[in-house]
Amino acid sequence: MATKATVCKAQLQLCDFNRDYFGAHSLTIAQHPSETEERLLMRIVAFALHASEALSFTRGLSTEDEPDLWEKDLTGDILCWIDLGQPEEKRVRKACGRAHQAFIYTYQPRNAGPWWSKYGNEFQRFGNLSVGSLEVENGDIASLYERNMDLQCTIQDDGITLSDGAREVILRLHWLKQAPDHTS
């Protein structure tokens, strides 16, 4: 019998000075049995970078046809497709073909370098693709994990601070590729 996903909830208070976006979001996130606590928290960071009322978590790891997060318009068109990790070129091509904007966030620098060396040149042909590297500068992001989280996130320039009131993690976002119409 397959192990079921764990349902996590997060209250996210967000101050994004880059987009002048300030808000509170109640998030429900299904954690796939194979998903690490670090990856789940990185999905929350990706949500914070693009937060809107229409942005939602998908079934993620358990579904090949869906990203980790997406934003759709009222007609069902995918405005924003967001994946984490180091996807294969075929998946990136699919994302760029289906969405107005596609974002990939890597979060494991040791793995991201070889992946970018392999695919970086190929990805240049996708005009609607942005690729960013999220790197933890200070703290242990997995230490913020709980089944019910109350998180505060501040985004300014390339810095991201994620806190639960007792612990704080500082991340940096480095863009490897930015789409010309990148607005987030």
KOLDREN-534290 format. One record per residue: residue in one letter; x, y, z of N, C-alpha, C, O, CB in turn. Coordinates in steps of 0.02 Angstrom, whole numbers, m for minus. Glycine has a CB too. Layout:
% KOLDREN-534290
[atom a; [X; Y; Z]; [X; Y; Z]; [X; Y; Z]; [X; Y; Z]; [X; Y; Z]],
...
//
This chain:
% KOLDREN-534290
[atom m; [42; m59; 0]; [0; 0; 0]; [44; 62; 0]; [92; 66; 38]; [m48; 0; 61]],
[atom a; [28; 109; m42]; [68; 170; m49]; [59; 215; 12]; [4; 220; 41]; [49; 207; m113]],
[atom t; [113; 248; 31]; [110; 297; 85]; [77; 360; 59]; [90; 383; 4]; [180; 312; 113]],
[atom k; [33; 388; 100]; [m4; 448; 80]; [36; 511; 96]; [82; 510; 137]; [m72; 451; 114]],
[atom a; [18; 564; 62]; [50; 629; 74]; [31; 654; 144]; [m22; 638; 170]; [29; 680; 20]],
[atom t; [76; 693; 173]; [64; 726; 236]; [39; 796; 221]; [68; 831; 180]; [129; 728; 281]],
[atom v; [m15; 816; 253]; [m43; 882; 242]; [m12; 930; 293]; [m17; 919; 353]; [m121; 882; 247]],
[atom c; [19; 983; 267]; [49; 1034; 309]; [11; 1100; 297]; [m14; 1113; 243]; [125; 1043; 294]],
[atom k; [9; 1140; 349]; [m24; 1205; 343]; [26; 1258; 365]; [66; 1248; 410]; [m89; 1208; 387]],
[atom a; [22; 1315; 330]; [66; 1371; 347]; [28; 1436; 343]; [m8; 1449; 295]; [128; 1372; 300]],
[atom q; [36; 1476; 394]; [13; 1545; 392]; [74; 1586; 372]; [124; 1586; 408]; [m19; 1569; 462]],
[atom l; [70; 1620; 316]; [128; 1657; 290]; [113; 1732; 289]; [68; 1754; 254]; [146; 1632; 219]],
[atom q; [152; 1769; 327]; [150; 1842; 326]; [206; 1864; 279]; [264; 1848; 291]; [157; 1873; 399]],
[atom l; [189; 1901; 228]; [238; 1917; 176]; [246; 1992; 166]; [197; 2029; 160]; [217; 1885; 111]],
[atom c; [309; 2014; 164]; [327; 2082; 146]; [377; 2077; 88]; [436; 2062; 99]; [358; 2122; 207]],
[atom d; [353; 2088; 27]; [396; 2085; m32]; [407; 2156; m56]; [366; 2185; m92]; [364; 2041; m88]],
[atom f; [464; 2185; m37]; [479; 2254; m55]; [496; 2261; m129]; [489; 2316; m157]; [537; 2280; m13]],
[atom n; [516; 2207; m161]; [532; 2210; m233]; [470; 2221; m275]; [472; 2256; m325]; [566; 2145; m255]],
[atom r; [414; 2193; m253]; [351; 2199; m291]; [301; 2244; m257]; [245; 2252; m282]; [320; 2131; m302]],
[atom d; [319; 2273; m200]; [271; 2312; m159]; [210; 2269; m144]; [153; 2292; m150]; [251; 2378; m195]],
[atom y; [222; 2207; m124]; [168; 2160; m109]; [173; 2142; m36]; [224; 2118; m12]; [173; 2096; m155]],
[atom f; [118; 2154; 0]; [115; 2139; 71]; [50; 2103; 85]; [m3; 2127; 67]; [121; 2204; 115]],
[atom g; [54; 2044; 115]; [m7; 2007; 126]; [2; 1948; 172]; [57; 1930; 192]; [m35; 1985; 61]],
[atom a; [m54; 1918; 187]; [m56; 1858; 228]; [m89; 1802; 187]; [m140; 1814; 154]; [m94; 1870; 295]],
[atom h; [m60; 1743; 190]; [m87; 1687; 153]; [m92; 1626; 199]; [m47; 1611; 237]; [m41; 1670; 92]],
[atom s; [m148; 1592; 194]; [m158; 1528; 228]; [m145; 1473; 177]; [m183; 1465; 129]; [m230; 1521; 260]],
[atom l; [m92; 1435; 186]; [m70; 1386; 137]; [m82; 1315; 162]; [m70; 1300; 221]; [4; 1396; 120]],
[atom t; [m107; 1274; 118]; [m113; 1202; 131]; [m69; 1167; 80]; [m78; 1176; 20]; [m188; 1177; 128]],
[atom i; [m21; 1127; 104]; [29; 1098; 61]; [31; 1023; 73]; [37; 1000; 130]; [99; 1129; 73]],
[atom a; [25; 984; 19]; [31; 912; 24]; [105; 894; 16]; [136; 910; m35]; [m13; 875; m30]],
[atom q; [132; 862; 66]; [202; 840; 64]; [205; 768; 42]; [184; 723; 78]; [237; 849; 133]],
[atom h; [231; 757; m18]; [239; 690; m45]; [285; 650; 1]; [331; 678; 31]; [269; 692; m118]],
[atom p; [273; 585; 9]; [314; 544; 54]; [389; 549; 39]; [430; 542; 85]; [293; 473; 49]],
[atom s; [408; 560; m23]; [480; 564; m40]; [507; 636; m35]; [567; 646; m45]; [491; 538; m109]],
[atom e; [464; 684; m19]; [486; 754; m17]; [518; 770; 50]; [490; 755; 103]; [427; 801; m30]],
[atom t; [577; 802; 48]; [611; 821; 109]; [580; 884; 139]; [543; 920; 105]; [686; 832; 96]],
[atom e; [595; 895; 203]; [571; 956; 236]; [601; 1018; 203]; [568; 1069; 196]; [589; 954; 311]],
[atom e; [664; 1013; 182]; [697; 1068; 147]; [659; 1086; 83]; [647; 1145; 70]; [770; 1049; 130]],
[atom r; [641; 1037; 44]; [606; 1050; m19]; [538; 1082; m7]; [518; 1127; m43]; [599; 986; m60]],
[atom l; [502; 1058; 43]; [437; 1087; 58]; [444; 1160; 77]; [404; 1202; 54]; [403; 1048; 115]],
[atom l; [494; 1177; 117]; [505; 1247; 136]; [526; 1288; 76]; [507; 1347; 71]; [558; 1251; 191]],
[atom m; [564; 1259; 30]; [583; 1295; m31]; [522; 1308; m75]; [519; 1359; m109]; [635; 1255; m70]],
[atom r; [473; 1263; m74]; [410; 1277; m110]; [375; 1337; m80]; [345; 1376; m116]; [364; 1215; m109]],
[atom i; [378; 1343; m14]; [347; 1402; 19]; [385; 1465; m1]; [353; 1517; m13]; [347; 1393; 96]],
[atom v; [451; 1462; m5]; [490; 1520; m27]; [472; 1538; m99]; [463; 1597; m115]; [566; 1505; m22]],
[atom a; [465; 1488; m143]; [445; 1501; m212]; [376; 1533; m214]; [363; 1578; m254]; [445; 1436; m254]],
[atom f; [330; 1510; m171]; [264; 1541; m167]; [272; 1614; m148]; [241; 1658; m179]; [220; 1504; m115]],
[atom a; [313; 1628; m98]; [323; 1697; m75]; [349; 1742; m131]; [330; 1800; m136]; [370; 1699; m15]],
[atom l; [394; 1716; m172]; [423; 1755; m227]; [372; 1775; m280]; [383; 1823; m317]; [479; 1717; m260]],
[atom h; [316; 1739; m284]; [266; 1751; m336]; [196; 1760; m306]; [147; 1758; m343]; [266; 1694; m386]],
[atom a; [191; 1769; m242]; [127; 1768; m207]; [73; 1810; m241]; [84; 1867; m261]; [136; 1791; m136]],
[atom s; [15; 1779; m248]; [m45; 1813; m272]; [m104; 1770; m250]; [m95; 1714; m228]; [m44; 1822; m351]],
[atom e; [m163; 1797; m256]; [m222; 1760; m236]; [m234; 1700; m283]; [m265; 1651; m263]; [m283; 1805; m236]],
[atom a; [m210; 1704; m344]; [m222; 1650; m393]; [m167; 1597; m394]; [m177; 1544; m424]; [m228; 1680; m462]],
[atom l; [m111; 1609; m360]; [m56; 1560; m359]; [m74; 1502; m313]; [m99; 1513; m257]; [10; 1594; m336]],
[atom s; [m63; 1441; m336]; [m81; 1384; m294]; [m30; 1327; m300]; [4; 1320; m351]; [m151; 1358; m313]],
[atom f; [m26; 1287; m247]; [13; 1227; m249]; [m25; 1175; m289]; [m86; 1174; m289]; [29; 1201; m176]],
[atom t; [12; 1132; m323]; [m19; 1078; m362]; [m6; 1012; m326]; [17; 1011; m269]; [9; 1077; m435]],
[atom r; [m21; 958; m360]; [m6; 892; m332]; [69; 877; m335]; [92; 828; m307]; [m45; 838; m370]],
[atom g; [106; 920; m370]; [179; 919; m369]; [212; 854; m389]; [201; 829; m444]; [201; 936; m303]],
[atom l; [253; 827; m344]; [295; 768; m359]; [256; 708; m384]; [283; 666; m420]; [332; 748; m298]],
[atom s; [192; 704; m366]; [154; 644; m385]; [124; 650; m455]; [93; 603; m479]; [99; 632; m335]],
[atom t; [132; 708; m488]; [101; 719; m553]; [151; 749; m602]; [179; 802; m589]; [40; 765; m546]],
[atom e; [163; 714; m658]; [211; 739; m707]; [186; 798; m747]; [227; 838; m771]; [229; 683; m754]],
[atom d; [121; 805; m755]; [93; 858; m797]; [82; 924; m760]; [57; 972; m790]; [29; 836; m826]],
[atom e; [102; 927; m697]; [92; 989; m659]; [158; 1010; m628]; [200; 969; m611]; [38; 979; m604]],
[atom p; [166; 1076; m620]; [226; 1101; m586]; [216; 1097; m510]; [167; 1068; m486]; [242; 1174; m608]],
[atom d; [263; 1125; m473]; [255; 1129; m400]; [203; 1182; m382]; [165; 1172; m334]; [322; 1146; m367]],
[atom l; [201; 1236; m420]; [152; 1290; m410]; [133; 1316; m478]; [170; 1312; m527]; [181; 1347; m365]],
[atom w; [73; 1343; m481]; [53; 1377; m542]; [0; 1429; m528]; [m35; 1427; m477]; [28; 1328; m594]],
[atom e; [m4; 1476; m575]; [m56; 1527; m574]; [m93; 1522; m640]; [m64; 1525; m694]; [m27; 1599; m562]],
[atom k; [m159; 1513; m634]; [m201; 1509; m694]; [m249; 1568; m695]; [m268; 1595; m643]; [m239; 1442; m696]],
[atom d; [m269; 1587; m756]; [m320; 1639; m760]; [m389; 1606; m759]; [m394; 1544; m754]; [m311; 1682; m825]],
[atom l; [m441; 1645; m765]; [m509; 1618; m760]; [m528; 1571; m817]; [m575; 1532; m811]; [m558; 1675; m758]],
[atom t; [m491; 1574; m872]; [m505; 1529; m929]; [m466; 1463; m924]; [m477; 1418; m964]; [m488; 1563; m995]],
[atom g; [m421; 1459; m874]; [m381; 1399; m866]; [m312; 1404; m897]; [m272; 1357; m891]; [m416; 1341; m895]],
[atom d; [m297; 1460; m931]; [m230; 1470; m959]; [m180; 1475; m901]; [m194; 1505; m849]; [m227; 1534; m1004]],
[atom i; [m122; 1445; m911]; [m70; 1446; m859]; [m29; 1510; m869]; [7; 1517; m919]; [m25; 1382; m863]],
[atom l; [m34; 1555; m822]; [3; 1618; m825]; [75; 1607; m800]; [122; 1634; m828]; [m31; 1672; m784]],
[atom c; [82; 1567; m748]; [147; 1558; m717]; [155; 1485; m696]; [113; 1458; m660]; [155; 1605; m655]],
[atom w; [209; 1454; m717]; [227; 1384; m701]; [291; 1386; m661]; [341; 1414; m684]; [235; 1340; m767]],
[atom i; [291; 1358; m601]; [350; 1360; m557]; [370; 1290; m536]; [330; 1253; m508]; [335; 1404; m494]],
[atom d; [432; 1272; m551]; [460; 1207; m532]; [522; 1218; m488]; [556; 1268; m494]; [478; 1165; m594]],
[atom l; [535; 1170; m445]; [595; 1170; m404]; [640; 1112; m424]; [616; 1060; m448]; [578; 1165; m329]],
[atom g; [704; 1121; m416]; [751; 1067; m429]; [788; 1077; m494]; [802; 1134; m514]; [715; 1001; m431]],
[atom q; [804; 1022; m527]; [842; 1023; m589]; [805; 980; m640]; [825; 923; m653]; [915; 998; m578]],
[atom p; [751; 1006; m669]; [712; 966; m717]; [750; 953; m783]; [795; 991; m801]; [646; 1000; m732]],
[atom e; [729; 900; m816]; [757; 884; m882]; [733; 935; m933]; [683; 970; m922]; [736; 812; m903]],
[atom e; [769; 940; m989]; [752; 988; m1041]; [682; 978; m1068]; [647; 1026; m1083]; [802; 982; m1098]],
[atom k; [660; 916; m1074]; [593; 901; m1099]; [539; 932; m1056]; [490; 959; m1082]; [583; 825; m1103]],
[atom r; [547; 929; m990]; [498; 958; m944]; [499; 1035; m949]; [446; 1066; m947]; [513; 937; m871]],
[atom v; [557; 1063; m956]; [563; 1136; m962]; [530; 1159; m1027]; [495; 1209; m1029]; [637; 1158; m960]],
[atom r; [542; 1122; m1081]; [510; 1138; m1145]; [434; 1136; m1139]; [399; 1180; m1164]; [533; 1088; m1200]],
[atom k; [408; 1085; m1105]; [336; 1080; m1094]; [310; 1139; m1053]; [258; 1168; m1071]; [319; 1014; m1057]],
[atom a; [345; 1158; m1001]; [324; 1214; m960]; [322; 1278; m1000]; [274; 1317; m996]; [372; 1223; m900]],
[atom c; [374; 1290; m1040]; [378; 1352; m1080]; [324; 1353; m1134]; [301; 1406; m1154]; [447; 1359; m1111]],
[atom g; [305; 1294; m1159]; [253; 1290; m1210]; [183; 1299; m1182]; [139; 1322; m1217]; [258; 1225; m1245]],
[atom r; [173; 1281; m1120]; [106; 1283; m1090]; [92; 1347; m1052]; [34; 1366; m1044]; [97; 1225; m1044]],
[atom a; [144; 1382; m1027]; [134; 1439; m983]; [159; 1504; m1014]; [204; 1504; m1057]; [169; 1427; m916]],
[atom h; [129; 1559; m993]; [153; 1624; m1015]; [223; 1638; m988]; [267; 1663; m1023]; [104; 1680; m992]],
[atom q; [234; 1620; m924]; [300; 1626; m892]; [316; 1561; m856]; [272; 1531; m825]; [302; 1687; m843]],
[atom a; [378; 1540; m860]; [401; 1480; m825]; [461; 1498; m782]; [505; 1536; m803]; [420; 1422; m876]],
[atom f; [461; 1472; m721]; [515; 1485; m673]; [540; 1418; m647]; [501; 1373; m631]; [492; 1531; m615]],
[atom i; [606; 1413; m642]; [637; 1356; m609]; [681; 1384; m554]; [719; 1431; m565]; [679; 1312; m660]],
[atom y; [674; 1355; m495]; [717; 1374; m439]; [756; 1313; m417]; [728; 1263; m395]; [675; 1403; m379]],
[atom t; [822; 1318; m423]; [866; 1266; m396]; [881; 1285; m324]; [879; 1344; m306]; [931; 1258; m439]],
[atom y; [895; 1236; m283]; [908; 1252; m212]; [963; 1208; m182]; [974; 1210; m122]; [844; 1244; m172]],
[atom q; [996; 1170; m223]; [1052; 1129; m199]; [1112; 1147; m242]; [1122; 1117; m295]; [1035; 1051; m203]],
[atom p; [1152; 1195; m220]; [1208; 1220; m262]; [1254; 1166; m289]; [1279; 1171; m345]; [1248; 1268; m222]],
[atom r; [1265; 1114; m250]; [1311; 1060; m273]; [1283; 1025; m335]; [1321; 1006; m379]; [1322; 1009; m216]],
[atom n; [1217; 1017; m338]; [1186; 984; m396]; [1170; 1033; m452]; [1169; 1015; m511]; [1123; 948; m374]],
[atom a; [1157; 1095; m434]; [1135; 1145; m483]; [1189; 1163; m533]; [1175; 1174; m591]; [1111; 1207; m448]],
[atom g; [1252; 1165; m511]; [1307; 1183; m556]; [1312; 1137; m616]; [1311; 1160; m673]; [1372; 1184; m518]],
[atom p; [1319; 1072; m604]; [1322; 1025; m661]; [1259; 1026; m704]; [1263; 1021; m765]; [1334; 954; m635]],
[atom w; [1201; 1033; m673]; [1138; 1037; m710]; [1138; 1098; m756]; [1119; 1092; m815]; [1077; 1039; m661]],
[atom w; [1158; 1156; m730]; [1159; 1216; m770]; [1211; 1211; m826]; [1200; 1235; m882]; [1173; 1278; m726]],
[atom s; [1268; 1180; m811]; [1319; 1170; m863]; [1292; 1127; m920]; [1308; 1138; m978]; [1382; 1138; m833]],
[atom k; [1250; 1078; m903]; [1223; 1033; m953]; [1168; 1066; m995]; [1166; 1058; m1055]; [1195; 971; m920]],
[atom y; [1122; 1104; m962]; [1063; 1130; m997]; [1062; 1205; m1008]; [1020; 1229; m1047]; [1004; 1110; m958]],
[atom g; [1105; 1243; m976]; [1102; 1316; m979]; [1099; 1344; m1049]; [1059; 1389; m1063]; [1160; 1345; m943]],
[atom n; [1141; 1319; m1094]; [1141; 1345; m1163]; [1076; 1329; m1198]; [1050; 1370; m1235]; [1200; 1316; m1202]],
[atom e; [1049; 1269; m1188]; [986; 1250; m1219]; [928; 1294; m1194]; [883; 1310; m1232]; [970; 1176; m1205]],
[atom f; [930; 1312; m1130]; [876; 1351; m1101]; [874; 1423; m1127]; [823; 1457; m1119]; [883; 1352; m1026]],
[atom q; [927; 1446; m1157]; [928; 1515; m1182]; [876; 1527; m1237]; [854; 1583; m1247]; [998; 1532; m1209]],
[atom r; [855; 1475; m1271]; [806; 1482; m1326]; [735; 1494; m1300]; [691; 1513; m1339]; [807; 1421; m1370]],
[atom f; [723; 1483; m1236]; [655; 1492; m1209]; [649; 1563; m1183]; [675; 1581; m1130]; [641; 1441; m1152]],
[atom g; [614; 1605; m1221]; [607; 1675; m1204]; [565; 1689; m1142]; [570; 1743; m1113]; [579; 1712; m1261]],
[atom n; [524; 1642; m1122]; [481; 1654; m1064]; [505; 1616; m1002]; [467; 1607; m954]; [409; 1632; m1080]],
[atom l; [568; 1594; m1002]; [596; 1556; m947]; [643; 1597; m905]; [687; 1633; m931]; [632; 1494; m973]],
[atom s; [634; 1593; m839]; [681; 1622; m790]; [705; 1566; m745]; [665; 1525; m723]; [648; 1680; m749]],
[atom v; [770; 1565; m731]; [799; 1513; m688]; [837; 1548; m632]; [882; 1589; m644]; [846; 1465; m728]],
[atom g; [819; 1532; m570]; [851; 1562; m512]; [880; 1508; m467]; [856; 1452; m465]; [802; 1605; m474]],
[atom s; [933; 1526; m431]; [964; 1482; m383]; [952; 1510; m313]; [973; 1565; m297]; [1040; 1474; m397]],
[atom l; [917; 1471; m271]; [904; 1490; m202]; [958; 1458; m158]; [965; 1397; m157]; [833; 1468; m178]],
[atom e; [996; 1499; m123]; [1050; 1474; m82]; [1041; 1498; m10]; [1033; 1557; 2]; [1118; 1495; m109]],
[atom v; [1042; 1450; 36]; [1038; 1468; 107]; [1105; 1496; 128]; [1157; 1464; 123]; [1018; 1405; 151]],
[atom e; [1103; 1559; 153]; [1164; 1592; 176]; [1176; 1580; 250]; [1233; 1573; 273]; [1161; 1666; 162]],
[atom n; [1122; 1579; 287]; [1127; 1575; 360]; [1068; 1537; 387]; [1010; 1555; 374]; [1132; 1645; 391]],
[atom g; [1081; 1485; 426]; [1027; 1447; 458]; [1013; 1382; 422]; [1043; 1366; 371]; [964; 1489; 460]],
[atom d; [966; 1345; 450]; [945; 1280; 423]; [871; 1284; 407]; [829; 1285; 452]; [960; 1222; 474]],
[atom i; [855; 1288; 343]; [786; 1298; 323]; [741; 1241; 347]; [683; 1253; 363]; [781; 1304; 247]],
[atom a; [766; 1181; 350]; [725; 1124; 373]; [705; 1132; 446]; [656; 1102; 468]; [764; 1058; 364]],
[atom s; [743; 1172; 485]; [726; 1182; 556]; [660; 1219; 565]; [632; 1218; 620]; [782; 1220; 590]],
[atom l; [635; 1252; 513]; [572; 1289; 517]; [512; 1244; 506]; [455; 1265; 516]; [572; 1345; 466]],
[atom y; [524; 1181; 485]; [471; 1136; 467]; [430; 1113; 528]; [458; 1093; 579]; [499; 1076; 432]],
[atom e; [365; 1118; 522]; [317; 1088; 568]; [255; 1073; 527]; [247; 1100; 472]; [301; 1136; 629]],
[atom r; [213; 1031; 552]; [151; 1016; 515]; [106; 1078; 511]; [70; 1087; 463]; [112; 958; 549]],
[atom n; [109; 1120; 562]; [74; 1184; 563]; [125; 1238; 577]; [154; 1242; 631]; [16; 1185; 618]],
[atom m; [135; 1281; 527]; [188; 1332; 531]; [158; 1401; 531]; [107; 1414; 498]; [238; 1324; 474]],
[atom d; [190; 1446; 567]; [173; 1517; 566]; [237; 1553; 546]; [283; 1561; 586]; [146; 1542; 637]],
[atom l; [240; 1574; 483]; [302; 1600; 454]; [296; 1673; 433]; [242; 1696; 412]; [322; 1559; 394]],
[atom q; [351; 1709; 439]; [356; 1777; 414]; [412; 1776; 361]; [465; 1746; 370]; [372; 1828; 471]],
[atom c; [398; 1809; 305]; [447; 1812; 250]; [455; 1883; 227]; [406; 1918; 214]; [425; 1766; 192]],
[atom t; [517; 1905; 222]; [533; 1971; 196]; [579; 1962; 136]; [628; 1926; 139]; [567; 2016; 251]],
[atom i; [561; 1995; 81]; [600; 1992; 20]; [621; 2062; 1]; [579; 2107; m5]; [559; 1959; m39]],
[atom q; [686; 2073; m7]; [711; 2137; m28]; [775; 2127; m68]; [822; 2095; m45]; [724; 2184; 33]],
[atom d; [775; 2154; m129]; [830; 2144; m176]; [839; 2069; m186]; [791; 2034; m204]; [896; 2178; m150]],
[atom d; [900; 2042; m176]; [910; 1970; m185]; [908; 1932; m119]; [925; 1873; m117]; [977; 1958; m220]],
[atom g; [888; 1965; m65]; [885; 1934; 1]; [815; 1911; 20]; [766; 1946; 7]; [911; 1981; 52]],
[atom i; [811; 1853; 51]; [748; 1826; 75]; [760; 1804; 147]; [805; 1764; 161]; [723; 1766; 30]],
[atom t; [719; 1829; 193]; [723; 1808; 262]; [659; 1771; 279]; [604; 1798; 270]; [734; 1869; 309]],
[atom l; [665; 1711; 304]; [608; 1669; 324]; [617; 1653; 398]; [670; 1630; 419]; [603; 1604; 280]],
[atom s; [564; 1666; 437]; [568; 1658; 509]; [504; 1629; 537]; [450; 1637; 508]; [583; 1725; 543]],
[atom d; [511; 1594; 593]; [452; 1570; 629]; [446; 1605; 696]; [406; 1584; 739]; [456; 1494; 639]],
[atom g; [483; 1658; 707]; [482; 1696; 769]; [538; 1675; 816]; [564; 1716; 854]; [415; 1687; 804]],
[atom a; [558; 1611; 814]; [612; 1586; 856]; [676; 1574; 815]; [731; 1584; 840]; [591; 1521; 890]],
[atom r; [667; 1553; 753]; [724; 1539; 710]; [718; 1581; 646]; [663; 1597; 624]; [728; 1463; 692]],
[atom e; [776; 1598; 618]; [777; 1638; 557]; [826; 1608; 508]; [880; 1586; 526]; [795; 1712; 573]],
[atom v; [804; 1607; 445]; [847; 1582; 391]; [853; 1637; 339]; [803; 1669; 320]; [817; 1516; 360]],
[atom i; [914; 1648; 315]; [926; 1699; 264]; [948; 1663; 200]; [994; 1623; 201]; [980; 1751; 287]],
[atom l; [913; 1680; 146]; [928; 1651; 80]; [946; 1706; 32]; [929; 1764; 42]; [868; 1610; 53]],
[atom r; [982; 1688; m21]; [997; 1733; m76]; [971; 1702; m140]; [975; 1642; m150]; [1074; 1747; m81]],
[atom l; [943; 1745; m182]; [919; 1724; m248]; [966; 1751; m300]; [975; 1812; m307]; [846; 1747; m260]],
[atom h; [997; 1706; m338]; [1042; 1725; m392]; [1009; 1703; m457]; [993; 1644; m466]; [1114; 1693; m384]],
[atom w; [998; 1749; m503]; [967; 1732; m567]; [1020; 1705; m614]; [1070; 1738; m627]; [932; 1793; m598]],
[atom l; [1008; 1646; m641]; [1050; 1616; m692]; [1026; 1638; m762]; [1066; 1644; m808]; [1051; 1540; m686]],
[atom k; [960; 1648; m767]; [929; 1671; m829]; [865; 1706; m811]; [826; 1682; m770]; [916; 1612; m878]],
[atom q; [854; 1764; m841]; [791; 1800; m831]; [759; 1813; m898]; [791; 1836; m945]; [803; 1866; m793]],
[atom a; [694; 1798; m902]; [656; 1811; m962]; [650; 1887; m970]; [647; 1923; m920]; [585; 1778; m960]],
[atom p; [649; 1912; m1032]; [644; 1984; m1044]; [581; 2015; m1011]; [584; 2072; m988]; [643; 1998; m1118]],
[atom d; [526; 1978; m1009]; [465; 2006; m980]; [455; 1984; m908]; [400; 1987; m881]; [405; 1985; m1021]],
[atom h; [509; 1963; m875]; [507; 1940; m805]; [484; 1998; m761]; [514; 2052; m760]; [577; 1914; m782]],
[atom t; [428; 1987; m726]; [400; 2041; m685]; [398; 2025; m611]; [379; 2068; m572]; [331; 2057; m708]],
[atom s; [417; 1965; m591]; [413; 1948; m520]; [479; 1960; m485]; [485; 1948; m425]; [391; 1875; m510]],
//
